[in-house]
């Protein structure tokens, strides 16, 4: 977590906007538990990991959308969702993440 905070501070010192993403719920089998976190800069740089890669691309896209709108958002990825297989969440569970701008 300290690495994420250091990156957030660095990006903000450079004048970049940053989104913080946190796992808030996992149902069934999931790659990360509640509390796992990552940060995304407005230029798409990533610090931390939520899933070891299986939904990171979709999470980064959601973070960039949150930065563009300024509005926080709850995102859910699950095996039964059509998009889940496309983004790689094949572990059979459902993961919910909260994405918010740091400010």
ChimeraX commands (.cxc) that place a marker at each C-alpha (Angstrom):
marker #1 position 0.00,0.00,0.00 radius 0.5
marker #1 position 2.88,2.38,0.73 radius 0.5
marker #1 position 4.06,2.09,-2.89 radius 0.5
marker #1 position 0.59,3.10,-4.09 radius 0.5
marker #1 position 0.54,6.11,-1.76 radius 0.5
marker #1 position 4.01,7.15,-2.91 radius 0.5
marker #1 position 2.93,6.95,-6.56 radius 0.5
marker #1 position -0.25,8.93,-5.85 radius 0.5
marker #1 position 1.81,11.65,-4.15 radius 0.5
marker #1 position 4.31,11.72,-7.03 radius 0.5
marker #1 position 1.62,11.91,-9.71 radius 0.5
marker #1 position -0.25,14.66,-7.86 radius 0.5
marker #1 position 3.01,16.59,-7.34 radius 0.5
marker #1 position 3.43,16.39,-11.14 radius 0.5
marker #1 position -0.04,17.89,-11.56 radius 0.5
marker #1 position -1.78,14.71,-12.67 radius 0.5
marker #1 position -5.23,13.64,-11.63 radius 0.5
marker #1 position -5.44,10.20,-10.01 radius 0.5
marker #1 position -8.14,7.61,-9.41 radius 0.5
marker #1 position -8.08,5.15,-6.52 radius 0.5
marker #1 position -9.63,1.73,-7.07 radius 0.5
marker #1 position -10.49,-0.58,-4.18 radius 0.5
marker #1 position -12.03,-4.04,-4.04 radius 0.5
marker #1 position -15.16,-3.67,-1.91 radius 0.5
marker #1 position -16.73,-7.12,-2.30 radius 0.5
marker #1 position -15.98,-10.58,-3.61 radius 0.5
marker #1 position -18.55,-13.32,-4.06 radius 0.5
marker #1 position -17.38,-16.85,-4.70 radius 0.5
marker #1 position -13.86,-17.37,-5.94 radius 0.5
marker #1 position -12.02,-14.15,-6.57 radius 0.5
marker #1 position -8.46,-13.13,-7.34 radius 0.5
marker #1 position -8.26,-10.50,-4.57 radius 0.5
marker #1 position -10.05,-9.79,-1.33 radius 0.5
marker #1 position -11.76,-6.65,-0.10 radius 0.5
marker #1 position -9.26,-3.89,0.56 radius 0.5
marker #1 position -6.97,-4.68,-2.38 radius 0.5
marker #1 position -6.15,-1.40,-4.08 radius 0.5
marker #1 position -4.59,0.19,-7.10 radius 0.5
marker #1 position -4.18,3.72,-8.39 radius 0.5
marker #1 position -4.37,4.98,-11.96 radius 0.5
marker #1 position -2.97,8.27,-13.22 radius 0.5
marker #1 position -4.76,10.31,-15.85 radius 0.5
marker #1 position -2.11,9.11,-18.32 radius 0.5
marker #1 position -2.92,5.47,-17.62 radius 0.5
marker #1 position 0.01,4.65,-15.35 radius 0.5
marker #1 position -0.89,1.99,-12.78 radius 0.5
marker #1 position 0.33,1.36,-9.26 radius 0.5
marker #1 position -0.71,-1.77,-7.40 radius 0.5
marker #1 position -2.83,-4.66,-8.57 radius 0.5
marker #1 position -6.31,-5.99,-7.87 radius 0.5
marker #1 position -6.42,-9.26,-9.72 radius 0.5
marker #1 position -2.99,-10.11,-10.99 radius 0.5
marker #1 position -4.11,-9.12,-14.46 radius 0.5
marker #1 position -7.47,-10.72,-15.15 radius 0.5
marker #1 position -9.55,-7.50,-15.04 radius 0.5
marker #1 position -6.84,-4.85,-14.80 radius 0.5
marker #1 position -7.47,-3.50,-18.31 radius 0.5
marker #1 position -11.18,-2.99,-17.67 radius 0.5
marker #1 position -10.44,-1.42,-14.28 radius 0.5
marker #1 position -7.98,1.05,-15.82 radius 0.5
marker #1 position -10.60,1.98,-18.43 radius 0.5
marker #1 position -13.17,2.56,-15.66 radius 0.5
marker #1 position -10.66,4.67,-13.70 radius 0.5
marker #1 position -9.99,6.85,-16.73 radius 0.5
marker #1 position -13.74,7.31,-17.22 radius 0.5
marker #1 position -14.07,8.36,-13.57 radius 0.5
marker #1 position -11.26,10.87,-14.01 radius 0.5
marker #1 position -12.96,12.27,-17.13 radius 0.5
marker #1 position -16.35,12.62,-15.41 radius 0.5
marker #1 position -15.17,13.39,-11.88 radius 0.5
marker #1 position -17.85,11.04,-10.54 radius 0.5
marker #1 position -17.08,7.96,-8.44 radius 0.5
marker #1 position -18.43,4.65,-9.65 radius 0.5
marker #1 position -19.02,1.09,-8.47 radius 0.5
marker #1 position -18.04,-1.54,-11.05 radius 0.5
marker #1 position -18.82,-5.23,-10.87 radius 0.5
marker #1 position -17.20,-7.99,-12.87 radius 0.5
marker #1 position -18.49,-11.52,-12.67 radius 0.5
marker #1 position -18.33,-14.82,-14.43 radius 0.5
marker #1 position -21.99,-14.57,-15.47 radius 0.5
marker #1 position -21.51,-11.15,-17.05 radius 0.5
marker #1 position -20.91,-11.14,-20.79 radius 0.5
marker #1 position -18.02,-8.74,-20.31 radius 0.5
marker #1 position -16.39,-10.77,-17.55 radius 0.5
marker #1 position -15.06,-13.47,-19.85 radius 0.5
marker #1 position -13.90,-10.84,-22.32 radius 0.5
marker #1 position -11.84,-9.09,-19.62 radius 0.5
marker #1 position -10.59,-12.40,-18.29 radius 0.5
marker #1 position -12.44,-12.98,-15.00 radius 0.5
marker #1 position -12.77,-16.72,-15.40 radius 0.5
marker #1 position -12.31,-17.71,-11.75 radius 0.5
marker #1 position -16.06,-18.13,-11.30 radius 0.5
marker #1 position -16.59,-15.33,-8.80 radius 0.5
marker #1 position -17.83,-11.77,-8.79 radius 0.5
marker #1 position -15.64,-8.83,-7.84 radius 0.5
marker #1 position -16.91,-5.32,-7.09 radius 0.5
marker #1 position -14.57,-2.35,-7.11 radius 0.5
marker #1 position -15.15,1.25,-6.10 radius 0.5
marker #1 position -13.40,3.80,-8.30 radius 0.5
marker #1 position -13.03,7.39,-7.13 radius 0.5
marker #1 position -10.97,10.42,-8.02 radius 0.5
marker #1 position -8.35,11.33,-5.43 radius 0.5
marker #1 position -8.84,14.89,-4.33 radius 0.5
marker link #1:1,2 radius 0.2
marker link #1:2,3 radius 0.2
marker link #1:3,4 radius 0.2
marker link #1:4,5 radius 0.2
marker link #1:5,6 radius 0.2
marker link #1:6,7 radius 0.2
marker link #1:7,8 radius 0.2
marker link #1:8,9 radius 0.2
marker link #1:9,10 radius 0.2
marker link #1:10,11 radius 0.2
marker link #1:11,12 radius 0.2
marker link #1:12,13 radius 0.2
marker link #1:13,14 radius 0.2
marker link #1:14,15 radius 0.2
marker link #1:15,16 radius 0.2
marker link #1:16,17 radius 0.2
marker link #1:17,18 radius 0.2
marker link #1:18,19 radius 0.2
marker link #1:19,20 radius 0.2
marker link #1:20,21 radius 0.2
marker link #1:21,22 radius 0.2
marker link #1:22,23 radius 0.2
marker link #1:23,24 radius 0.2
marker link #1:24,25 radius 0.2
marker link #1:25,26 radius 0.2
marker link #1:26,27 radius 0.2
marker link #1:27,28 radius 0.2
marker link #1:28,29 radius 0.2
marker link #1:29,30 radius 0.2
marker link #1:30,31 radius 0.2
marker link #1:31,32 radius 0.2
marker link #1:32,33 radius 0.2
marker link #1:33,34 radius 0.2
marker link #1:34,35 radius 0.2
marker link #1:35,36 radius 0.2
marker link #1:36,37 radius 0.2
marker link #1:37,38 radius 0.2
marker link #1:38,39 radius 0.2
marker link #1:39,40 radius 0.2
marker link #1:40,41 radius 0.2
marker link #1:41,42 radius 0.2
marker link #1:42,43 radius 0.2
marker link #1:43,44 radius 0.2
marker link #1:44,45 radius 0.2
marker link #1:45,46 radius 0.2
marker link #1:46,47 radius 0.2
marker link #1:47,48 radius 0.2
marker link #1:48,49 radius 0.2
marker link #1:49,50 radius 0.2
marker link #1:50,51 radius 0.2
marker link #1:51,52 radius 0.2
marker link #1:52,53 radius 0.2
marker link #1:53,54 radius 0.2
marker link #1:54,55 radius 0.2
marker link #1:55,56 radius 0.2
marker link #1:56,57 radius 0.2
marker link #1:57,58 radius 0.2
marker link #1:58,59 radius 0.2
marker link #1:59,60 radius 0.2
marker link #1:60,61 radius 0.2
marker link #1:61,62 radius 0.2
marker link #1:62,63 radius 0.2
marker link #1:63,64 radius 0.2
marker link #1:64,65 radius 0.2
marker link #1:65,66 radius 0.2
marker link #1:66,67 radius 0.2
marker link #1:67,68 radius 0.2
marker link #1:68,69 radius 0.2
marker link #1:69,70 radius 0.2
marker link #1:70,71 radius 0.2
marker link #1:71,72 radius 0.2
marker link #1:72,73 radius 0.2
marker link #1:73,74 radius 0.2
marker link #1:74,75 radius 0.2
marker link #1:75,76 radius 0.2
marker link #1:76,77 radius 0.2
marker link #1:77,78 radius 0.2
marker link #1:78,79 radius 0.2
marker link #1:79,80 radius 0.2
marker link #1:80,81 radius 0.2
marker link #1:81,82 radius 0.2
marker link #1:82,83 radius 0.2
marker link #1:83,84 radius 0.2
marker link #1:84,85 radius 0.2
marker link #1:85,86 radius 0.2
marker link #1:86,87 radius 0.2
marker link #1:87,88 radius 0.2
marker link #1:88,89 radius 0.2
marker link #1:89,90 radius 0.2
marker link #1:90,91 radius 0.2
marker link #1:91,92 radius 0.2
marker link #1:92,93 radius 0.2
marker link #1:93,94 radius 0.2
marker link #1:94,95 radius 0.2
marker link #1:95,96 radius 0.2
marker link #1:96,97 radius 0.2
marker link #1:97,98 radius 0.2
marker link #1:98,99 radius 0.2
marker link #1:99,100 radius 0.2
marker link #1:100,101 radius 0.2
marker link #1:101,102 radius 0.2
marker link #1:102,103 radius 0.2
view
